[in-house]
Amino acid sequence: MGHRTHTAEETIDLLRTGEVEELSLDYNLGPDSSQTGAAVPRWIDQKIASDPDWTPPKRIRVHSTHRVGRAQLVELLKGIRRRLLEQGRTAPELDW
């Protein structure tokens, strides 16, 4: 069953459960521009650094049409994947 979130906080709360298998990210979130979708991969990066037992979603997709924001999300996710693989951990499949 899919869940739609509208803010980075809602998305992170859902990720905290450890039950998210697929994640699709947008750069533009919420009613204003005070927070972007980049907060989500930053949180994922911090979580994998602090909790070696936590597993990120199996697949992460970027669906944002914001050109600069999309590129930022892609780079953050590539870094996360690279670090996980270097640690011998399972890394998500990435799609853009």
GROMACS elastic network, one bead per residue, 0.5 to 0.9 nm:
[ bonds ]
;  ai    aj funct       b0    kb
    2    22     6  0.88990   500
    3    14     6  0.87090   500
    4    10     6  0.89590   500
    4    11     6  0.83448   500
    5     8     6  0.77833   500
    5     9     6  0.86388   500
    5    10     6  0.56298   500
    5    11     6  0.56810   500
    5    14     6  0.86339   500
    6     9     6  0.84529   500
    6    10     6  0.66976   500
    6    11     6  0.75925   500
    6    29     6  0.60184   500
    6    30     6  0.55164   500
    6    31     6  0.86222   500
    7    10     6  0.52939   500
    7    11     6  0.64120   500
    7    12     6  0.86920   500
    7    28     6  0.89970   500
    7    29     6  0.53830   500
    7    30     6  0.51228   500
    7    31     6  0.86727   500
    7    35     6  0.80097   500
    7    36     6  0.81841   500
    7    37     6  0.78159   500
    8    11     6  0.50662   500
    8    12     6  0.60471   500
    8    13     6  0.85185   500
    8    29     6  0.70094   500
    8    30     6  0.81006   500
    8    35     6  0.73342   500
    8    36     6  0.70929   500
    8    37     6  0.60207   500
    8    38     6  0.82763   500
    8    39     6  0.62299   500
    8    40     6  0.58878   500
    9    12     6  0.50988   500
    9    13     6  0.60590   500
    9    14     6  0.86084   500
    9    39     6  0.85679   500
    9    40     6  0.81707   500
   10    13     6  0.51275   500
   10    14     6  0.63399   500
   10    15     6  0.87180   500
   11    14     6  0.51664   500
   11    15     6  0.62271   500
   11    16     6  0.87123   500
   11    40     6  0.71438   500
   12    16     6  0.61171   500
   12    17     6  0.89641   500
   12    39     6  0.87431   500
   12    40     6  0.63640   500
   12    43     6  0.73519   500
   12    44     6  0.83189   500
   13    16     6  0.51854   500
   13    17     6  0.71094   500
   14    17     6  0.56418   500
   14    18     6  0.76944   500
   14    19     6  0.77726   500
   14    20     6  0.71086   500
   15    18     6  0.55768   500
   15    19     6  0.69389   500
   15    20     6  0.59332   500
   15    44     6  0.84192   500
   15    56     6  0.78615   500
   15    57     6  0.80602   500
   16    19     6  0.80044   500
   16    20     6  0.86846   500
   16    54     6  0.89225   500
   17    20     6  0.74021   500
   18    21     6  0.83219   500
   18    54     6  0.70419   500
   18    55     6  0.68833   500
   18    56     6  0.73753   500
   18    57     6  0.79312   500
   19    57     6  0.79168   500
   20    23     6  0.70258   500
   20    56     6  0.77462   500
   20    57     6  0.54617   500
   20    58     6  0.81026   500
   21    56     6  0.77700   500
   21    58     6  0.51306   500
   21    59     6  0.64979   500
   21    60     6  0.85473   500
   22    57     6  0.53610   500
   22    58     6  0.59450   500
   22    60     6  0.58119   500
   22    61     6  0.78302   500
   22    92     6  0.89626   500
   23    57     6  0.65253   500
   23    58     6  0.83169   500
   23    59     6  0.63071   500
   23    61     6  0.61039   500
   23    62     6  0.83991   500
   24    59     6  0.84006   500
   24    60     6  0.57764   500
   24    62     6  0.55579   500
   24    63     6  0.63803   500
   24    64     6  0.89203   500
   25    37     6  0.65720   500
   25    38     6  0.86663   500
   25    40     6  0.82584   500
   25    60     6  0.75175   500
   25    61     6  0.61440   500
   25    63     6  0.58535   500
   25    64     6  0.67014   500
   25    73     6  0.81159   500
   26    29     6  0.69222   500
   26    36     6  0.81848   500
   26    37     6  0.56703   500
   26    38     6  0.84891   500
   26    62     6  0.62422   500
   26    63     6  0.56070   500
   26    65     6  0.77829   500
   26    66     6  0.82271   500
   26    69     6  0.83668   500
   26    70     6  0.76312   500
   26    73     6  0.84794   500
   27    36     6  0.53783   500
   27    38     6  0.63775   500
   27    62     6  0.84283   500
   27    63     6  0.84033   500
   27    64     6  0.56227   500
   27    65     6  0.80008   500
   27    66     6  0.66060   500
   27    68     6  0.89993   500
   27    69     6  0.54219   500
   27    70     6  0.63799   500
   27    72     6  0.86786   500
   27    73     6  0.73310   500
   28    32     6  0.86335   500
   28    33     6  0.71281   500
   28    35     6  0.80445   500
   28    36     6  0.55077   500
   28    37     6  0.61167   500
   28    64     6  0.74627   500
   28    65     6  0.89120   500
   28    66     6  0.74658   500
   28    69     6  0.79927   500
   29    32     6  0.73765   500
   29    33     6  0.70930   500
   29    34     6  0.87764   500
   29    35     6  0.68017   500
   29    36     6  0.55534   500
   29    37     6  0.60916   500
   30    33     6  0.71649   500
   30    34     6  0.84347   500
   30    35     6  0.76080   500
   30    36     6  0.81448   500
   31    34     6  0.87957   500
   32    35     6  0.75322   500
   33    36     6  0.66250   500
   35    38     6  0.80827   500
   35    39     6  0.71949   500
   36    39     6  0.60846   500
   36    40     6  0.83266   500
   36    69     6  0.83143   500
   37    40     6  0.57115   500
   37    41     6  0.77592   500
   37    69     6  0.81878   500
   37    73     6  0.76392   500
   38    41     6  0.57662   500
   38    42     6  0.63583   500
   38    43     6  0.87154   500
   38    69     6  0.77171   500
   38    72     6  0.72331   500
   38    73     6  0.58461   500
   38    76     6  0.78662   500
   39    42     6  0.51193   500
   39    43     6  0.61139   500
   39    44     6  0.86964   500
   40    43     6  0.51142   500
   40    44     6  0.62571   500
   40    45     6  0.86648   500
   41    45     6  0.60364   500
   41    46     6  0.85672   500
   41    73     6  0.72667   500
   41    76     6  0.63632   500
   41    77     6  0.64309   500
   41    80     6  0.78985   500
   42    45     6  0.50839   500
   42    46     6  0.63243   500
   42    47     6  0.86041   500
   42    76     6  0.73120   500
   42    77     6  0.88476   500
   42    80     6  0.89327   500
   43    46     6  0.50938   500
   43    47     6  0.60297   500
   43    48     6  0.86525   500
   44    48     6  0.61716   500
   44    49     6  0.85415   500
   44    56     6  0.71012   500
   44    80     6  0.79143   500
   45    48     6  0.54048   500
   45    49     6  0.62834   500
   45    50     6  0.87724   500
   45    76     6  0.84478   500
   45    77     6  0.86143   500
   45    79     6  0.85644   500
   45    80     6  0.59762   500
   45    83     6  0.89730   500
   46    49     6  0.51069   500
   46    50     6  0.61908   500
   46    51     6  0.84750   500
   47    50     6  0.51964   500
   47    51     6  0.57410   500
   47    52     6  0.82537   500
   47    54     6  0.72963   500
   47    56     6  0.88304   500
   48    51     6  0.52938   500
   48    52     6  0.58843   500
   48    53     6  0.80143   500
   48    54     6  0.63497   500
   48    55     6  0.73985   500
   48    56     6  0.77281   500
   48    80     6  0.85300   500
   48    84     6  0.80420   500
   49    52     6  0.67723   500
   50    54     6  0.88513   500
   51    54     6  0.55529   500
   51    55     6  0.87979   500
   52    55     6  0.78959   500
   52    89     6  0.87143   500
   55    58     6  0.82241   500
   55    89     6  0.86324   500
   55    90     6  0.75329   500
   55    91     6  0.83448   500
   55    92     6  0.89946   500
   56    59     6  0.84103   500
   56    60     6  0.88769   500
   56    90     6  0.84065   500
   56    91     6  0.74549   500
   56    92     6  0.67724   500
   57    60     6  0.65937   500
   57    91     6  0.84784   500
   57    92     6  0.61417   500
   57    93     6  0.86462   500
   58    90     6  0.83349   500
   58    91     6  0.71710   500
   58    93     6  0.61344   500
   58    94     6  0.87546   500
   59    91     6  0.86428   500
   59    94     6  0.59240   500
   59    95     6  0.77050   500
   60    77     6  0.82623   500
   60    92     6  0.63665   500
   60    93     6  0.62539   500
   60    94     6  0.51163   500
   60    95     6  0.64071   500
   60    96     6  0.87176   500
   61    93     6  0.82900   500
   61    94     6  0.58021   500
   61    96     6  0.56898   500
   62    65     6  0.89237   500
   62    70     6  0.69957   500
   62    73     6  0.72194   500
   62    74     6  0.72274   500
   62    94     6  0.81903   500
   62    95     6  0.64660   500
   62    96     6  0.50438   500
   63    70     6  0.78805   500
   63    95     6  0.88159   500
   63    96     6  0.66396   500
   64    67     6  0.77822   500
   64    69     6  0.74788   500
   64    70     6  0.56133   500
   64    73     6  0.88683   500
   64    96     6  0.88259   500
   65    68     6  0.88697   500
   65    69     6  0.80905   500
   65    70     6  0.66445   500
   66    69     6  0.52194   500
   66    70     6  0.55983   500
   66    71     6  0.84353   500
   67    70     6  0.52497   500
   67    71     6  0.63858   500
   67    72     6  0.87991   500
   68    71     6  0.52400   500
   68    72     6  0.63282   500
   68    73     6  0.88077   500
   69    72     6  0.50048   500
   69    73     6  0.62141   500
   69    74     6  0.86052   500
   70    73     6  0.51492   500
   70    74     6  0.61792   500
   70    75     6  0.86941   500
   70    96     6  0.87566   500
   71    74     6  0.51045   500
   71    75     6  0.62308   500
   71    76     6  0.86588   500
   72    75     6  0.52536   500
   72    76     6  0.62169   500
   72    77     6  0.86378   500
   73    76     6  0.51774   500
   73    77     6  0.61444   500
   73    78     6  0.85688   500
   74    77     6  0.51950   500
   74    78     6  0.60947   500
   74    79     6  0.86460   500
   74    94     6  0.86710   500
   74    95     6  0.88789   500
   74    96     6  0.76507   500
   75    78     6  0.50783   500
   75    79     6  0.62457   500
   75    80     6  0.87086   500
   76    79     6  0.52123   500
   76    80     6  0.63705   500
   76    81     6  0.88018   500
   77    81     6  0.61456   500
   77    82     6  0.85085   500
   77    94     6  0.76543   500
   78    81     6  0.51394   500
   78    82     6  0.60818   500
   78    83     6  0.86481   500
   78    94     6  0.80148   500
   79    82     6  0.50897   500
   79    83     6  0.61787   500
   79    84     6  0.86079   500
   80    83     6  0.52714   500
   80    84     6  0.62147   500
   80    85     6  0.86677   500
   80    91     6  0.79871   500
   80    92     6  0.88634   500
   81    84     6  0.52163   500
   81    85     6  0.61935   500
   81    86     6  0.85869   500
   81    90     6  0.85999   500
   81    91     6  0.53166   500
   81    92     6  0.65807   500
   81    93     6  0.83067   500
   81    94     6  0.83271   500
   82    85     6  0.52451   500
   82    86     6  0.61246   500
   82    87     6  0.86809   500
   82    91     6  0.79943   500
   83    86     6  0.50538   500
   83    87     6  0.62593   500
   83    88     6  0.87190   500
   83    89     6  0.85917   500
   83    91     6  0.86283   500
   84    87     6  0.51209   500
   84    88     6  0.63220   500
   84    89     6  0.50512   500
   84    90     6  0.64849   500
   84    91     6  0.55983   500
   84    92     6  0.88576   500
   85    89     6  0.55239   500
   85    90     6  0.66917   500
   85    91     6  0.61668   500
   86    89     6  0.75252   500
   87    90     6  0.88337   500
   88    91     6  0.87540   500
   91    94     6  0.89251   500
